[in-house]
Every structure is written in C-alpha cells, then in structure tokens.
Amino acid sequence: MNVLLVGGGGREHALAWKLAQSEHLTRLVAAPGNPGIARHAECVALSVDDHDGLVRLAEKELPDLVVVGPDAPLVGGLADRIAAAGFAVFGPTARAAAIEGSKVFAKTLMARHRIPTARFETFDDPDHARRFAGELGTPLVVKTDGLAAGKGAIVCATPAEADDAIAACMERHEFGRSGARVVIEEFLVGDEVSFFVLVRGRSATPLAAAQDHKTVFDGDRGPNTGGMGAFSPVAAFDPAMQARVMARIVGPTIAALADEGAPYSGVLFVQLMLTADGPKVVEFNCRFGDPECQAILAPMEGDLLPMLAAVAAGRPPETAAVSSRAAVCITLASGGYPGKHTTGVSITGIEDAEAIPGIAVFHAGTARRDGRLVTAGGRVLGVTAVADDLSRAIETAYAAVARIRFDGMHFRKDIGRRRAVAA
C-alpha cells in the first residue's frame, strides 16, 4: 500500500515508525514530516493547513490510504476534502471532529445523551462566567471552546485564578477565537487515563490506554503543556474498567454522533477520570494523543496499517494486537516552554541514546539547518523506552535521556515514577 501521512510532530513520527514496519507498506510520503520522519518516509514541505496543496499532493501520489495526524486539519475539514477527491482517509469528518474542535459541542452532546462527565456550564460572557465560577467554587477548570494546542484547560485552585483564567480567555484573548466561549466545570479527582479506540460508525475496537503528564514541572506543578511524558499500560484501567467504559461511554458516544448525523471514523481519544463515582469524560479528542501515541505504539504487537486501512475503507475495525510490555515516553522540551523559548539550538546524542536496547527517539520539534540537527519547537524529542515492566522502562528511558544534549533542555524527572512505585 502507498500511504500519505499528514503531520510533522512526535505523534506523526511514531505513526511513521510503526507504519514503516508493515509488510503491506510499499511507499510512505509525509507532509510536512520532520528529520525523524525522514528516516522512514519521503517528506514534502507542505503545511497541514494547506488543504489545497495536500489534495494536489494526494492526486500526484495516488495513495491507497491518507492518515491525518493532527487535530487542526481534521477540525478544519481536511478529511472531507481528501475523501471528496476520491481517496481513503483515516480521520473523522469536520462534523464529527467537532467533538474535539468545540468543547461546547462535546459537553452538550454528553449532557443530551447522559454520558458521565463533570458538572459544567458554557459561557460567551465573562461576567456570567465569573458568577457561575463563584457558585461552583474552586478548584474548577476553565476550558477554551476551541483548539488551543493542548493548553486550553486551566485548572484554578482559587477564585483569583478562576478570574484570571476567564480574563485570559475572554478579555485578553490569549487563545484567540478559541477562547471566545468557555466551558467552566467542576474539578474531577481520580486517576486520569487516555483511552484510544478505533471507530467506524457504530463499531469500536479498543486499542490501548496510557497516562499523560500535562504540567511542565515535576509533581504536577506549573502550567499545562501539550504533554511532558506518558506511560502505558495504566494499572487502574484493567479489563473490567475498559469494558465499563466501552459500554457506558464509548458506545453511547459513537451512537449519539451517528444519530445526530455525524458518524465517526478514525481514532477516538477518550480522556477519562476514574473517580470514586466511576469513570467520567474529561474531554474527547479526534486523533491520537501526543505523547501517548509514542507510548502505545512503541510496544504494540501486530501491524497497524491494516487496522487503519480497514477503518478508512468503511469496514469494522480489526482486532488490535495488545502488548504485554510497558512503555514510557519522556518529552525533552526547550527551556521556557510552554512560554517563550529559543529555537535553532544544536542537538546531540540521539544516536547514542538509540544504541540502548528498547529505545526509540521520536522527533517532535526538530529541523536540519546547515547540516546540523536543531530545535524547532517547544517540545523537541520524545525519548521512548519499551521493557517488560514499567519500572524497567522508566530506568531505560532516563538512561537514554542522559545521553542527549541541547542548551536549555528541560524535562520532567518523575514521568511514571509514582505509578511504578504504586505497582
């Protein structure tokens, strides 16, 4: 099969790495790709926002399958454009991708269909938002309605923080149009789990679960980021819990989307909180998570390509090959991330890191300039280790991290450690 992969981050490098292992793959093209993806695919310098250019690229390459990695092009309707041009595409339509593209849409869908989630209200007026925040009490969460690169959920521990979060979204416009409307919801307590399911209409196949670390500093402190690390599997998400989530959350959600004229096709990312009252939805995403994708694909047994192709062709998802091994992904970020940060900094040591058995280093924000590999984003690399158990995976991953260098390099030192100790 010829495959066109859209995207250029760590998630897409993990997808390219896994797809390249398929015995069914003939040719892999990525747009725009990155230096890591270039090890597995021919990269074409096209922005994921250039929908016209991506359609023209598909018409030139004639792929058997187009895999769209990031959220923004899916929410913007790229899958619709690719399908209209006659190509099989893995990824939901814009109407179905609204489950991530609009928190208001997702929350009201859950409310209509009694899908368990946090108590919430939606607002387009900051004064009304502040009034509800006062009634709800802290801690609470303020979420932008639209996409915000993983940074649009602001946890507020005090009334002053809630007031500032509302101002940041609706008055200072720090998130642009994404923050024009907000969802304010209760703060859920429990184990957080990222659960990934392959969906085609009313059929769904569980893929894997992971746990992400969103905040920038150790001990879950500091502002939210796009993700500082992840591990898989999650002990609290056992087969009984998975079956419960499939029956009470995934099944009703995809049925609701189909009933309301937005049948889902692709991977559905269900972010859950396992509360004392049972599993509840934190939010839905319309694509693989990053860095969860790295943590679930690295140990996965079996061939990913036929699974994605089946969904894109309109067939029920194939049974996923579950791994018995553990994996951890540690994000290496530029100094200052998620705030202002420097790019163009030389990176060394990746080959030394990958010489360690069980290690794969996925590129997220890198570029080649004058023959050098340099930083080109906030999240730069995802150092991923696979081992027989989580403790060994963590030990191996941090040994690999110690071999990589770039000025200002920042990473959390506690990815997965609390769970490894608990286990």
Secondary structure, 3 states (H helix, E strand, C coil): CEEEEEECCHHHHHHHHHHCCCCCCCEEEEEECCCCHHHCCEECCCCCCCHHHHHHHHHHHCCCEEEECCHHHHHCCHHHHHHHCCCCEECCCHHHHHHHHCHHHHHHHHHHCCCCECCEEEECCHHHHHHHHHHHCCCEEEEECCCCCCCCEEEECCHHHHHHHHHHHHCCCCCHHHHCCEEEEECCCCEEEEEEEEEECCEEEEEEEEEECCEEECCCEEEECCCCEEEECCCCCCHHHHHHHHHHHHHHHHHHHHHCCCCCEEEEEEEEEEECCEEEEEEEECCCCCCHHHHHHCCCCCCHHHHHHHHHCCCCCCCCCCCCCEEEEEEEECCCCCCCCCCCCECECHHHHHCCCCEEEEECCEEEECCEEEECCCEEEEEEEEECCHHHHHHHHHHHHCCCECCCCECCCCCCHHHHHHC
